[in-house]
């Protein structure tokens, strides 16, 4: 099993987004804890441009720590904006993020589907995306069109799948609570509309379990489209991202399902918003190293 340290630790430990110096510290922590690989995110255009400019320093630091980059995530919510100007700018940044990922020999580029452009009463999912267990209220305006939102998403993610393919790297979409593609069947509908084998999925156990999905069945539906696992636990009542074993997820069945479909990607520990983060990562790493399936 290839186990990687998720970037959620760095975001909780140092801020959203972290400074360049704190980014280096987050990478070093993964090495100190005995991981061979880690995940990294760029939070918005400014953070992405900063990381891209300093990519040689990052490459040297990653090499000095003996790590590989499992997954790079350019977080750019405007990618799916219905405003053409914003969308075009964000997609240019996505290509820059893809070039950055390739320069650091990342295995994957990841994207989200982001929140649906409804009218939110109070907080929206994108206001603080690394805090979990929230409730949202919305209004569906008279001019809102789900068909338009969906058609735009299909076009955008299809474009991103082509961009990544042209750069020789795969694209994986994460299914998240509160976003346009939040569950297995929504992703499969998107995949069938795009029909590009360069597109796969980041299977986030915490988000799926919180939505009462039977996660091994999700794996059975997705088969070889699972490119990466985000591993965190919860009790299925909220999408908390707890240490493995601190919730009710059936890990043995999940890994049996992954083994059936010859999954060979990284299992990224994606734990956050809980006390003793370092301890949670270390316990979860040991859990994965000793789980029997």
C-alpha positions in Angstrom: 0.0 0.0 0.0 1.3 3.4 -1.0 0.5 5.8 1.9 0.8 9.6 1.5 0.4 12.5 3.9 -2.5 14.8 3.0 -2.1 18.6 2.7 -5.0 19.1 5.1 -2.5 18.8 7.9 -0.5 21.8 6.6 -3.6 23.9 6.0 -4.8 23.3 9.5 -1.4 23.7 11.1 -0.2 26.8 9.2 -3.2 28.5 7.6 -5.2 28.7 4.4 -3.1 29.2 2.4 0.2 28.6 4.1 3.2 30.8 3.4 6.1 29.4 1.4 8.2 28.8 4.5 5.2 27.0 6.1 4.8 25.0 2.9 8.3 23.7 3.3 7.6 22.9 7.0 4.5 20.9 6.0 6.5 18.9 3.4 9.3 18.3 6.0 6.7 17.0 8.5 5.6 14.3 6.1 9.2 13.1 5.8 9.7 13.3 9.6 6.6 11.1 10.2 8.0 8.4 7.8 5.8 9.0 4.7 7.3 8.4 1.3 4.8 10.7 -0.5 2.7 13.7 0.2 -0.1 15.8 -1.4 0.1 19.5 -2.0 -2.5 22.2 -2.8 -2.3 25.7 -4.2 -5.1 27.9 -2.8 -6.2 30.3 -5.5 -4.3 32.1 -8.2 -1.9 34.1 -6.1 -0.8 31.1 -4.1 -0.4 29.1 -7.3 1.7 31.7 -9.0 3.9 32.0 -5.9 4.5 28.2 -5.9 5.1 28.1 -9.6 7.7 30.8 -9.4 9.5 29.0 -6.6 9.1 25.5 -8.1 12.8 24.8 -8.3 13.2 25.5 -4.6 10.3 23.2 -4.0 11.8 20.5 -6.2 15.1 20.6 -4.3 13.4 20.5 -0.9 11.1 17.6 -1.9 14.2 15.7 -3.2 16.2 16.5 0.0 13.4 15.0 2.1 13.3 11.8 0.0 9.6 12.3 -0.9 7.5 12.1 -4.0 4.4 14.1 -4.9 1.3 11.9 -5.0 -1.2 14.6 -6.1 -1.3 18.3 -6.8 -4.5 20.3 -6.3 -4.9 23.8 -7.9 -7.9 25.0 -6.0 -9.6 27.4 -8.5 -13.4 27.7 -7.9 -13.8 30.1 -10.7 -13.0 27.3 -13.1 -16.8 26.5 -13.1 -18.0 30.0 -12.9 -20.8 30.9 -15.3 -19.0 34.2 -15.9 -16.9 33.6 -19.0 -14.1 36.1 -18.0 -13.6 34.5 -14.6 -13.8 31.0 -16.0 -11.3 31.7 -18.8 -8.8 33.2 -16.3 -9.2 30.3 -13.9 -8.7 27.7 -16.7 -5.5 29.4 -17.7 -4.4 29.0 -14.1 -5.4 25.4 -14.2 -3.0 24.8 -17.1 -0.3 26.6 -15.1 -1.1 24.2 -12.2 -0.8 21.2 -14.5 2.6 22.4 -15.7 3.6 22.8 -12.1 2.5 19.3 -11.2 4.4 17.9 -14.1 7.6 19.8 -13.2 7.5 18.2 -9.7 6.7 14.7 -11.1 3.3 14.5 -9.5 1.3 11.4 -10.1 -2.0 13.2 -10.5 -3.7 16.6 -10.8 -6.9 16.9 -8.8 -9.9 19.1 -9.2 -13.2 19.7 -7.4 -16.6 20.4 -8.9 -17.1 23.2 -6.4 -20.3 24.6 -4.9 -23.5 25.0 -7.0 -24.1 28.8 -7.7 -27.3 29.0 -5.6 -28.1 31.8 -3.3 -26.8 30.8 0.2 -28.5 32.2 3.3 -25.5 32.7 5.5 -22.4 30.6 5.0 -21.7 28.8 1.8 -19.6 25.6 1.4 -16.7 27.4 -0.2 -16.4 30.0 2.6 -14.4 27.7 4.7 -13.9 24.4 2.9 -11.6 22.7 5.5 -14.1 22.9 8.4 -16.7 20.1 8.4 -20.1 19.2 9.9 -21.9 22.4 8.7 -25.5 22.9 7.6 -26.4 25.2 4.7 -29.6 27.1 3.7 -30.2 28.1 0.1 -32.7 29.9 -2.1 -33.2 28.8 -5.6 -33.7 32.0 -7.6 -36.1 32.3 -10.5 -33.3 32.5 -13.0 -31.3 29.6 -11.7 -30.8 26.7 -14.2 -29.3 23.4 -13.2 -29.1 22.4 -16.8 -26.9 25.4 -17.5 -24.7 24.6 -14.5 -24.3 21.0 -15.5 -23.5 21.7 -19.2 -20.9 24.2 -18.1 -19.4 21.6 -15.7 -19.2 19.0 -18.4 -17.5 21.4 -20.7 -15.0 22.6 -18.1 -14.0 19.2 -16.8 -13.8 17.8 -20.3 -11.4 20.6 -21.2 -9.3 20.0 -18.0 -9.1 16.2 -18.8 -7.7 17.2 -22.3 -5.3 19.7 -20.8 -3.9 17.1 -18.4 -3.7 14.4 -21.0 -1.7 16.7 -23.3 0.7 17.2 -20.4 1.0 13.4 -19.8 -0.7 13.4 -16.4 -4.1 12.1 -15.2 -6.9 14.2 -13.7 -8.9 13.1 -10.7 -12.1 14.7 -9.4 -12.9 14.6 -5.7 -16.5 14.0 -4.7 -17.3 16.4 -1.8 -20.4 17.1 0.4 -22.2 20.3 -0.8 -20.6 20.4 -4.3 -22.0 19.8 -7.8 -20.6 16.3 -7.9 -21.0 15.0 -4.4 -21.6 11.3 -4.9 -20.6 8.3 -6.9 -23.5 8.3 -9.4 -23.1 12.0 -10.1 -19.5 11.4 -11.0 -20.4 8.5 -13.3 -22.9 10.7 -15.0 -20.2 13.3 -15.5 -17.7 10.7 -16.7 -20.1 9.3 -19.2 -20.8 12.7 -20.6 -17.1 13.5 -21.0 -16.0 10.0 -22.0 -12.2 10.6 -21.5 -10.3 7.8 -19.8 -7.8 10.4 -18.5 -10.4 11.4 -16.0 -10.9 9.5 -12.8 -11.9 10.0 -9.2 -10.5 10.8 -5.8 -12.5 8.6 -3.5 -12.9 10.5 -0.3 -14.1 8.0 2.3 -15.2 10.7 4.8 -17.4 12.6 2.3 -19.0 9.5 0.9 -19.6 7.9 4.3 -21.3 11.2 5.5 -23.7 10.9 2.6 -24.7 7.4 3.6 -23.0 5.8 0.6 -21.9 2.2 0.9 -18.2 2.9 0.1 -17.3 -0.6 -1.1 -20.3 -0.4 -3.5 -19.0 3.0 -4.7 -15.7 1.3 -5.5 -17.5 -1.5 -7.3 -19.3 1.1 -9.4 -16.2 3.1 -10.2 -13.8 0.2 -10.8 -10.6 1.4 -12.3 -11.7 5.0 -12.4 -10.5 5.3 -8.8 -7.2 7.0 -9.1 -6.5 8.0 -5.5 -8.0 7.6 -2.0 -8.5 10.3 0.5 -8.7 8.4 3.8 -10.4 9.8 6.9 -13.1 8.5 9.3 -16.4 9.7 10.8 -19.6 8.4 12.2 -21.6 9.0 9.0 -23.6 11.9 10.7 -21.3 14.6 9.4 -18.4 14.8 7.0 -15.7 15.1 9.8 -12.2 14.0 8.8 -11.1 12.0 11.8 -8.2 9.5 12.4 -8.8 6.1 10.9 -10.6 3.9 13.4 -12.2 6.8 15.2 -15.4 6.5 13.3 -17.6 3.7 11.8 -16.1 3.2 8.3 -15.6 -0.4 7.4 -11.9 -0.2 6.2 -11.5 -4.0 5.7 -14.3 -4.1 3.1 -13.0 -0.9 1.4 -9.6 -2.4 0.9 -11.0 -5.7 -0.2 -13.0 -3.9 -2.9 -9.9 -1.9 -3.9 -7.9 -5.1 -4.1 -10.5 -6.7 -6.3 -10.1 -3.9 -8.9 -6.3 -3.8 -8.6 -6.1 -0.3 -7.2 -2.4 0.7 -7.1 -2.6 4.4 -6.4 -1.9 6.3 -3.2 -4.0 6.2 -0.1 -3.7 9.8 1.2 -4.4 10.5 4.8 -6.8 13.4 4.7 -7.4 14.2 8.4 -8.2 17.7 9.7 -10.3 19.8 12.0 -9.7 17.5 15.0 -7.5 17.7 18.2 -3.9 16.4 18.1 -3.5 16.4 14.4 0.0 15.0 14.5 -1.1 12.1 16.7 -4.1 11.5 14.3 -1.8 11.2 11.3 0.7 8.9 13.1 -2.0 6.6 14.4 -3.7 6.4 11.0 -0.5 5.7 9.2 0.1 2.8 11.6 -3.5 1.7 11.1 -3.0 1.4 7.4 0.3 -0.4 7.8 -1.2 -3.1 10.0 -4.8 -3.4 8.6 -5.5 -7.0 7.4 -7.8 -7.6 4.4 
